[in-house]
Amino acid sequence: MQALTLELPARRLTNEGVRVVLISRTREELEEVAGEIGENKAQVVEADVAQEDHIKKAYKQVIRQWGRVDIVVANAGVNGVCALHR
């Protein structure tokens, strides 16, 4: 399911000429999506966006490969019921 929620906006952006980075805690689902989009248009980074050190590592990887980040689309979610604030 996560791959599908990332696939649709990723395909739309790449159709407009944008390169995308697909970030997930599990890389396998996204590898197929990135492969279909194309190696020069998409890369997969395994990271937990709830962990600051993972985000920093992912950012450094993107900068190393492509030199910049132009757009960030956050599509992380939480399953279950939780308090919005304390």
Secondary structure, DSSP 8 states (H G I E B T S, - for coil): -HHHHHHHHHHHHHHTT--EEEEES-SHHHHHHHHHH-TTTEEEEE--TTSHHHHHHHHHHHHHHHS------------S---S--
